[in-house]
Amino acid sequence: MQPHILPVSNPNTQSSSSSTMKTSPASAAMLIRSENGSDSAAMRIFMPVSIEEDKKNETKPFITRTSSYTDAAAAAGGGVSGGNSNSYQQKRRRRVASDNSLLSLTNGPQNPLRDEVGRDASDTYVVTRLSFELLRYLGVGYRWITRFIALGCYSFLLFPGFLQVGYHYFFSKQIRRGIVYGDQPRNRLDLYLPQNSEGLKPVVAFITGGAWIIGYKAWGSLLGQQLAERDVIVACIDYRNFPQGTISDMVKDAAQGISFVCNNIAEYGGDPNRIYVMGQSAGAHIAACALLDQAIKEAGGQKTSWSVTQIKAYFGLSGGYNFYSLVDHFHSRGLYRRIFLSIMEGEESLRKYSPEVLVQDPNHRAAVSLLPPIILFHGTADYSIPSDASKSFAETLRSLGVQAESILYEGKTHTDLFLQDPMRGGIDDMFQDLIAMIHAGDSEALAKDSTAPPRKRLVPEFMLKLAHRVSPF
């Protein structure tokens, strides 16, 4: 049975292709097309082919040179005569020398190799510290000792794939790492650029997962490489994690990163009229909150730096969208209630940061009508966030008139869709669905996709199967 992929169209803009189909609000969450070509409202299920620093360390602006000069003059007693003149001139010369040194550091010629090594060392340090932050906040009880042992085994089994992806991440000339998009810690993003630079490319702004504690932009490297090979630009947006920031900081960072993409991606060959937002796990939740918050601001007439109407579609991968129904599940899985509520800024904030609950507020009907098409991917064997989270959110959105769809993949875990399947090589169902939606309406791109060579295998099959069994996610 060959699956039929519905092309994505934005209800806020008029489609340019007669072949583009719009999903009715009453359409089913998941679709299957039978061999005789008849469509019916049915479930669409695919069977498989085989903590950063605390806020006290946040960046503070330097004192301006003007205020420093004024202070020095005031210290000189309002004049430069007599014995104070020499002292003042010495202080002034030292200050000028210091300013020149600062300018030479920021604007002068840099050593590319030294800068590259420095960035790599900084990235390694961040990843290592995030792991220790996670351990510190979750504690070292029996449950987490066994989880960390499982995580070690899982990482070891996938290490051949991690090694190849990491090498490409650090040494590929097609990746622009550490682009600054804001003035807060971790306000950086990585850009994955296709080798073919002809014409404007579709763009995916991707928010990585990590339990709101260990999220990092490099986690999206494998997806970024995959999409760049299909002529799609990917921006992996980093953001502050807990305890350096709480959920409002994460949503603010994600929105600012998306704003940067919307306003600057044309400089890198991206098409500002074909921007998609995507998130995985906790990143799917953060991205959904950022989109809904933006829609609420626009509906309220607030001035913003980007518009939700610029987003052609939102893709949520293995995300959670109603925390009233998930907080107990997270607690049973080891993300304890007190920690989770600290991340979410208290139990009273669960409603504000539960997109499925917030869209049902009658006061936000105008904002909901601005949302782009929403497609939610999830594995049925996901124990970290049950697939019912995506099904329920899609059903709620459709009942409110939003074009929404949930796609389930039978037997897939929280990490299968994001890691194991791409490392397996060959045909990846979720990736095929994703790229078909991004390239919907572009016949030339779809033709290239149909003849694209399968990706090479990164990890032997027996190791992938073992990783599936021992995965703590």
Buried (B, 14 or more C-beta within 10 A) or exposed (E): EEBBBBBBBBBBEEBEEEEBBBBEBEBBBBBBBEEEEEEEEEEBBBEEEEBBBEEEEBEEEEEEEEEBBEEBBEEBEEEBEEEBEEBBEEBBEEBEEEEEEEEEEEEEEEEEEEEEEEBBEEBEEBEEBBBEBBEEBBEEEEBBEEBBEBBEBBEBBBEBBBEBBBEBBBEBEBBBBBBEBBEBBBBBBBBBBBEEEEEBBBBBBBBBBBBBBBBBBBBBBBBBBBBBBBBBBBBBBBBBBBBBBBBBBBBBBBBBBBBBBBBBBEEBBBBBEBBBBBBBBBBBBBBBBBBBBBBBBBBEEEEEEBBBBBBBBBBBBBBBBBBEBBBEBBBEBBBBEEBBBBBBBEEEBBEBBBBBBBBBEEEBEEBBBBBBBBBBBBBBBBEBBBBBBBBBBBBBBBEBBBBBBBBBBEEBBBBBBBBBBBBBBEEBBBBBBBBBBBBBBBEEBBEBBEEEEEBEBBBBEEBBEBBBEBBBB
